Amino acid sequence: MSEEPILSIKPSHWNYFWFYVFAWLVIPLIIALVRRASVTFHLYPGWLVMERGLLSKSYQKLFCDDIRTISVRQSLLQRIFGIGDLLIATSGDKWEATIRGVPDPERIQTLVMDQKQMHQDGTRTEFAAPPV
């Protein structure tokens, strides 16, 4: 049984601003496009999935109930363009997942925490693993 993600995002094009500024060199443009295409963040009911890679893939799955901290980090340039980095920790001081340059990071932080709260309250009882 596969569920549709609540949210699927890729890093914003603004995250690669300097690559685009020097796009006339062609190589930075190619690097920016490949880096952006190789990262996707999916939010399923009860799960977060970080998908990385273009030709070979790696998946990092986090159960929403295990998330202890989700922080937003923004530089001045990121704040101007409305993007930011999400840092997710499940235990201790180590960040298990970092999602760089996502659009509207505060909204995504709220969505993730809402999923965590829904599952802790027992609003949703089944925890099906997301498709890979």
VENFENLIN-V534535 format. One record per residue. RES is the residue in one letter. NEAR is the number of other C-alpha atoms within 12 Angstrom. Layout:
BEGIN
res:near
RES:NEAR
RES:NEAR
END
This chain:
BEGIN
res:near
M:10
S:12
E:19
E:17
P:21
I:21
L:23
S:21
I:28
K:31
P:36
S:29
H:28
W:27
N:31
Y:29
F:24
W:17
F:23
Y:20
V:17
F:16
A:17
W:12
L:13
V:14
I:15
P:19
L:21
I:18
I:20
A:26
L:25
V:21
R:25
R:30
A:23
S:23
V:32
T:31
F:38
H:33
L:36
Y:32
P:34
G:36
W:36
L:43
V:35
M:34
E:30
R:27
G:18
L:16
L:12
S:10
K:15
S:17
Y:22
Q:25
K:27
L:31
F:30
C:32
D:26
D:25
I:32
R:23
T:26
I:34
S:28
V:30
R:25
Q:25
S:16
L:11
L:17
Q:26
R:21
I:15
F:21
G:25
I:32
G:33
D:31
L:32
L:29
I:35
A:24
T:23
S:16
G:12
D:12
K:15
W:21
E:26
A:27
T:30
I:39
R:34
G:36
V:36
P:30
D:28
P:32
E:23
R:20
I:32
Q:30
T:19
L:26
V:38
M:29
D:26
Q:30
K:31
Q:21
M:21
H:24
Q:19
D:12
G:14
T:15
R:16
T:12
E:15
F:22
A:16
A:22
P:26
P:18
V:20
END
